[in-house]
Amino acid sequence: MLTENLPPDDLADEELGEGGDELYEHHRIQVNRGQEMLRLDKFLLHRLSHTSRTKIQNAILAEAVQVNAKVVKASYRIKPHDIITITLPEPPREFKVMPEPMELDIPYEDSALLLVNKPAGLVVHPAFGNWQGTLVNGLAYHLQNLPTGRNGEIRPGLVHRIDKDTSGLLVIGKSEWAMTHLSQQFFHHTIERTYLALVWGVPREMEGTIRGHVGRSVKDRKVQAVFPDGEQGKPAVTHYKVLKTFRHVALLQCNLETGRTHQIRVHMKHIGHPLFSDATYGGDKILYGQRTGAYKAFVEKAFALMPRQALHAKSLGFEHPDTGQHVHFESDLPADFAAVLEKWEKFTIDEQV
């Protein structure tokens, strides 16, 4: 019998943003040839000695446990040479998260889950250079009296993520069942995710869909790239709608069908409309408009107001893990985003006068 853990992703955690439908193997168990036929849940209870029966049963119900790459029931009887995999929404790690008191903006909370409105600049996961002061540290403190946060566990309820410099909503599971149920909704693309993005230029089509595999760039492994032919990366689909134009920039609503790393940012760059002030993907320079002295000064002031990519996770809709009812949550634009929009709107009016 073989159990192995998948190594952590080699991108820094603050660069693993706009994700959520990626799952990582935490256990891969190959059943030995002498194993007697036994119910899957009982087999895992014996094999994973530090895991409770409830956690195992919930993971099986949420389809986080598969046998030979297929979803099975707890009553499935394992056979010699079966391969059992257990997947979770975050890569396995070998360190403990230290709980830290932190002021969190929590617009909603019940016994099963909570919503956090993450400010721009807050790193989501501890990683090299950011072991403390992350959202996960704050959540570990907030949830330390719950099973998901006890003893500095490394997954204090988080089932998806957004970039360090992206603002907006994250949903947090407060029970093992809620965490696995929510993570499977992300994996199966049934979560409704709406973002607001300010991009350079105005797309030709007021509504459209961007399709293109997204994966690490072959030229720079720290950023993502689009592979239109699908020869690399993973399938990615972004639906967009132009909400308002400001002459040289446009406010877009983006809905994710998938949730790849940097998906919106790299997709918008791919069609020639990088996010405003996005230094990673070329949006931190003037891309549209006459480069006059006055215009350059205006843009520099706008960059100073919002020195990060203009992207906000506006809303989340999903099936509540406990009630089964569809719930929907919205968040307001943060002050820096609202200020930049106001500045561009005034600029547009002044140019038309």
DAUR-V876058 format. One record per residue. RES is the residue in one letter. SS is DSSP state (~ for helix, > for strand, _ for the rest). PHI is phi in radians with two decimals (none if undefined). PSI is psi in degrees with one decimal (* if undefined). Layout:
# DAUR-V876058
res = [RES & RES]
ss = [SS & SS]
phi = [PHI & PHI]
psi = [PSI & PSI]
This chain:
# DAUR-V876058
res = [M & L & T & E & N & L & P & P & D & D & L & A & D & E & E & L & G & E & G & G & D & E & L & Y & E & H & H & R & I & Q & V & N & R & G & Q & E & M & L & R & L & D & K & F & L & L & H & R & L & S & H & T & S & R & T & K & I & Q & N & A & I & L & A & E & A & V & Q & V & N & A & K & V & V & K & A & S & Y & R & I & K & P & H & D & I & I & T & I & T & L & P & E & P & P & R & E & F & K & V & M & P & E & P & M & E & L & D & I & P & Y & E & D & S & A & L & L & L & V & N & K & P & A & G & L & V & V & H & P & A & F & G & N & W & Q & G & T & L & V & N & G & L & A & Y & H & L & Q & N & L & P & T & G & R & N & G & E & I & R & P & G & L & V & H & R & I & D & K & D & T & S & G & L & L & V & I & G & K & S & E & W & A & M & T & H & L & S & Q & Q & F & F & H & H & T & I & E & R & T & Y & L & A & L & V & W & G & V & P & R & E & M & E & G & T & I & R & G & H & V & G & R & S & V & K & D & R & K & V & Q & A & V & F & P & D & G & E & Q & G & K & P & A & V & T & H & Y & K & V & L & K & T & F & R & H & V & A & L & L & Q & C & N & L & E & T & G & R & T & H & Q & I & R & V & H & M & K & H & I & G & H & P & L & F & S & D & A & T & Y & G & G & D & K & I & L & Y & G & Q & R & T & G & A & Y & K & A & F & V & E & K & A & F & A & L & M & P & R & Q & A & L & H & A & K & S & L & G & F & E & H & P & D & T & G & Q & H & V & H & F & E & S & D & L & P & A & D & F & A & A & V & L & E & K & W & E & K & F & T & I & D & E & Q & V]
ss = [_ & > & > & > & _ & _ & _ & _ & _ & _ & _ & _ & ~ & ~ & ~ & _ & _ & _ & _ & _ & _ & _ & _ & > & > & > & > & > & > & > & _ & _ & _ & _ & _ & _ & _ & > & > & ~ & ~ & ~ & ~ & ~ & ~ & ~ & ~ & _ & _ & _ & _ & _ & ~ & ~ & ~ & ~ & ~ & ~ & ~ & ~ & ~ & _ & _ & _ & > & > & > & _ & _ & > & > & _ & _ & _ & _ & _ & > & > & _ & _ & _ & _ & > & > & > & > & > & > & _ & _ & _ & _ & _ & _ & _ & _ & _ & _ & _ & _ & _ & _ & _ & _ & _ & _ & _ & > & > & _ & _ & _ & > & > & > & > & > & > & _ & _ & _ & _ & _ & _ & _ & _ & > & _ & _ & > & _ & _ & _ & _ & ~ & ~ & ~ & ~ & ~ & ~ & ~ & ~ & _ & _ & _ & _ & _ & _ & _ & ~ & ~ & ~ & _ & _ & _ & _ & _ & > & _ & _ & _ & _ & _ & _ & _ & _ & > & > & > & > & > & > & > & _ & _ & ~ & ~ & ~ & ~ & ~ & ~ & ~ & ~ & ~ & ~ & ~ & ~ & _ & _ & _ & _ & > & > & > & > & > & > & > & > & > & _ & _ & _ & _ & _ & _ & > & > & > & > & > & _ & > & > & > & > & _ & _ & _ & _ & _ & _ & _ & > & > & > & > & _ & _ & _ & _ & _ & _ & > & _ & _ & > & > & > & > & > & > & > & > & > & _ & _ & _ & > & > & > & > & > & > & > & > & _ & _ & _ & _ & _ & _ & ~ & ~ & ~ & ~ & ~ & ~ & ~ & ~ & _ & _ & _ & _ & > & _ & _ & _ & _ & _ & _ & _ & _ & _ & _ & _ & _ & _ & _ & _ & _ & _ & ~ & ~ & ~ & ~ & ~ & ~ & ~ & ~ & ~ & ~ & ~ & ~ & ~ & _ & _ & _ & _ & _ & > & > & > & > & > & > & > & > & > & _ & _ & _ & _ & _ & _ & > & > & > & > & > & _ & _ & _ & _ & ~ & ~ & ~ & ~ & ~ & ~ & ~ & ~ & ~ & ~ & ~ & ~ & ~ & ~ & ~ & ~ & ~ & ~ & _]
phi = [none & -2.16 & -2.12 & -2.39 & -1.83 & -1.33 & -1.19 & -1.09 & -1.08 & -1.60 & -1.57 & -1.06 & -1.06 & -1.21 & -1.71 & -1.69 & -1.78 & 0.85 & -1.85 & 2.41 & -1.76 & -1.65 & -2.07 & -2.10 & -1.21 & -1.77 & -2.50 & -2.31 & -2.01 & -1.75 & -1.26 & -1.30 & -1.23 & -1.68 & -1.23 & -1.28 & -1.17 & -2.56 & -0.97 & -1.01 & -1.12 & -1.21 & -1.06 & -1.19 & -1.09 & -1.30 & -1.31 & -1.80 & -1.12 & -1.70 & -1.94 & -1.36 & -1.06 & -1.10 & -1.07 & -1.13 & -1.11 & -1.14 & -1.10 & -1.17 & -1.07 & -1.50 & 1.13 & -1.48 & -1.99 & -2.28 & -2.08 & 0.94 & 1.17 & -2.21 & -1.29 & -2.34 & -1.56 & -1.08 & -1.43 & -0.98 & -1.71 & -1.17 & -2.22 & -0.93 & 1.34 & -1.01 & -2.01 & -1.83 & -2.11 & -2.13 & -2.02 & -2.37 & -1.32 & -2.22 & -1.15 & -1.14 & -2.36 & -1.93 & -2.14 & -1.61 & -1.45 & -1.55 & -1.07 & -2.32 & -1.08 & -2.65 & -1.38 & -1.92 & -1.53 & -1.99 & -1.27 & -2.67 & -2.72 & -2.43 & -1.23 & -1.78 & -2.71 & -2.53 & -1.92 & -2.01 & -1.69 & -1.37 & -1.36 & -1.11 & 1.71 & -1.60 & -1.24 & -1.38 & -1.96 & -1.10 & -2.82 & -0.94 & 1.58 & -2.47 & -1.34 & -2.24 & 1.31 & -1.67 & -1.03 & -1.08 & -1.06 & -1.15 & -1.18 & -1.04 & -1.24 & -1.11 & -1.86 & -1.14 & -1.63 & -1.87 & -1.01 & -1.33 & -2.13 & -1.26 & 1.06 & 1.16 & -1.00 & -1.50 & -2.20 & -1.29 & 1.54 & -1.34 & -2.08 & -2.73 & -2.69 & -2.38 & -1.07 & -0.87 & -1.71 & -1.78 & -1.74 & 2.22 & -1.46 & -2.29 & -1.77 & -2.13 & -1.51 & -1.82 & -2.42 & -1.05 & -1.10 & -1.07 & -1.10 & -1.22 & -1.11 & -1.15 & -1.12 & -1.23 & -1.10 & -1.11 & -1.10 & -1.61 & 1.10 & -1.72 & -1.33 & -1.60 & -2.18 & -2.08 & -2.06 & -1.90 & -2.35 & -1.76 & -2.09 & -1.28 & 1.36 & -2.14 & -0.98 & -1.06 & -1.67 & -1.24 & -2.38 & -2.95 & -2.27 & -1.83 & -2.11 & 3.13 & -0.97 & -2.07 & -2.81 & -1.09 & -1.12 & -1.31 & -1.60 & -2.52 & -1.20 & -1.48 & -2.19 & -1.76 & -2.48 & -1.74 & -2.04 & -1.00 & -1.43 & 1.30 & -1.31 & -2.47 & 1.28 & -2.16 & -0.98 & -2.50 & -2.34 & -2.16 & -1.75 & -2.29 & -2.51 & -1.32 & -1.59 & -2.80 & -1.98 & -2.26 & 1.19 & -1.86 & -2.39 & -2.50 & -1.64 & -2.02 & -1.71 & -2.07 & -2.03 & -1.55 & -1.53 & -2.13 & -2.43 & -1.42 & -1.01 & 1.05 & -0.95 & -1.11 & -1.09 & -1.37 & -1.15 & -1.18 & -1.11 & -1.03 & -1.64 & 1.54 & -2.34 & -1.02 & -1.15 & -1.03 & 1.22 & -1.55 & -1.14 & -1.17 & -2.06 & 1.44 & -1.61 & -1.67 & -2.46 & -1.23 & -1.96 & -2.39 & 1.78 & -1.20 & -1.50 & -1.36 & -1.04 & -1.17 & -1.19 & -1.07 & -1.12 & -1.09 & -1.12 & -1.08 & -1.17 & -1.16 & -1.06 & -1.15 & -1.18 & -2.41 & -1.41 & -2.81 & -1.07 & -1.44 & -2.48 & -2.38 & -1.36 & -1.30 & -2.61 & -2.40 & -2.32 & -2.84 & -1.49 & -1.14 & -1.02 & -1.59 & -1.61 & 1.36 & -1.47 & -1.35 & -2.15 & -2.45 & -2.28 & -2.18 & -2.32 & -1.36 & -1.11 & -1.21 & -1.04 & -1.16 & -1.15 & -1.08 & -1.16 & -1.18 & -1.07 & -1.09 & -1.15 & -1.18 & -1.13 & -1.13 & -1.08 & -1.11 & -1.11 & -1.07 & -1.23 & -1.48 & -1.32]
psi = [133.2 & 129.2 & 128.0 & 149.0 & 142.6 & 136.5 & 154.9 & 154.1 & 146.8 & 6.3 & 143.5 & 146.9 & -35.4 & -10.5 & 1.2 & 59.5 & 175.3 & 34.1 & -159.7 & -27.5 & 15.0 & 132.5 & 147.3 & 136.9 & 125.2 & -26.6 & 139.6 & 113.9 & 122.2 & 118.5 & 131.7 & 164.0 & -17.3 & 5.1 & 130.3 & 155.4 & 127.7 & 147.1 & 143.2 & -46.4 & -38.5 & -39.3 & -46.4 & -33.8 & -38.4 & -38.7 & -39.7 & 81.7 & -22.7 & 9.6 & 135.4 & 161.6 & -39.6 & -44.0 & -42.7 & -46.4 & -40.7 & -40.4 & -39.3 & -43.0 & -35.9 & 8.3 & 25.3 & -9.5 & 128.8 & 151.2 & 122.2 & 42.0 & 20.0 & 145.4 & 132.4 & 168.7 & 165.8 & -25.5 & -5.6 & 134.9 & 117.4 & 152.5 & 159.3 & 139.2 & -0.3 & 148.2 & 117.4 & 128.3 & 142.5 & 121.1 & 145.8 & 162.2 & -6.9 & 148.0 & 147.7 & 145.0 & 161.4 & 14.8 & 158.3 & 141.6 & 128.0 & 118.4 & 135.5 & 132.1 & 132.4 & 140.2 & 111.3 & 140.0 & 101.9 & 95.2 & -19.1 & 142.7 & 137.2 & -167.0 & -18.2 & -32.4 & 169.9 & 157.4 & 134.9 & 132.5 & 97.3 & 129.9 & 154.8 & 143.2 & -13.2 & 119.9 & 138.9 & -51.1 & 145.3 & 140.2 & 178.7 & 125.1 & -13.4 & 59.6 & -22.2 & 165.3 & 18.0 & 167.1 & -39.8 & -37.9 & -43.8 & -39.3 & -37.5 & -37.4 & -45.4 & -34.3 & 16.2 & -17.9 & 5.4 & 160.1 & -31.6 & -10.8 & 1.3 & 143.2 & 29.7 & 33.0 & 152.7 & -3.7 & 70.8 & 65.0 & -10.2 & 128.3 & -4.9 & -174.7 & 161.6 & 160.5 & 156.8 & -47.3 & 16.3 & 137.6 & 164.2 & -165.8 & 139.3 & 139.9 & 138.7 & 129.1 & 136.9 & 0.9 & 162.1 & -40.7 & -46.2 & -42.0 & -47.9 & -38.5 & -46.6 & -41.6 & -34.7 & -32.5 & -40.4 & -44.4 & -36.8 & 9.6 & 32.1 & -5.4 & 134.6 & 118.3 & 121.1 & 129.8 & 152.3 & 131.9 & 135.5 & 120.7 & 157.0 & 133.9 & 177.8 & 119.2 & 147.2 & -42.9 & 133.5 & -21.9 & 145.6 & 174.6 & 130.5 & 122.2 & 127.9 & 128.5 & 140.1 & 132.5 & 177.7 & 138.6 & 140.3 & -17.0 & -32.1 & 105.8 & -8.7 & -10.0 & 168.1 & 162.0 & 160.8 & 133.7 & 89.6 & -32.5 & -5.6 & 17.4 & -19.4 & 173.1 & -167.0 & 152.0 & 138.3 & 134.9 & 124.5 & 126.2 & 135.1 & 157.0 & 128.7 & 119.9 & -36.9 & 144.8 & 146.6 & 50.7 & -69.0 & -6.4 & 166.2 & 144.8 & 123.0 & 146.3 & 126.7 & 129.5 & 127.0 & 124.7 & -33.1 & 176.8 & 65.6 & 161.7 & 125.7 & 25.5 & -53.0 & -43.1 & -45.2 & -32.6 & -42.3 & -36.8 & -39.6 & -35.7 & 11.0 & 17.5 & 69.6 & 154.4 & 140.7 & 130.7 & 18.0 & 97.2 & -32.4 & -33.8 & 27.6 & 13.2 & 5.9 & 24.9 & 163.8 & 119.0 & -21.0 & 146.2 & 154.7 & 133.0 & 57.8 & 164.2 & -42.8 & -40.6 & -41.2 & -41.5 & -39.5 & -47.4 & -40.7 & -38.0 & -36.6 & -40.9 & -39.7 & -33.3 & -33.4 & 77.8 & 49.3 & 166.5 & 139.7 & 78.4 & 130.2 & 127.2 & 96.1 & -44.0 & 159.2 & 136.3 & 134.6 & 172.4 & 125.5 & 128.0 & -32.6 & -42.6 & -22.6 & -1.2 & 150.6 & 130.3 & 153.9 & 135.3 & 142.8 & 153.4 & 148.6 & 156.3 & 138.4 & 165.4 & -41.0 & -39.9 & -46.3 & -38.6 & -39.5 & -40.9 & -42.8 & -38.9 & -44.1 & -35.9 & -43.2 & -39.4 & -43.1 & -43.5 & -45.1 & -37.7 & -25.4 & -16.7 & *]
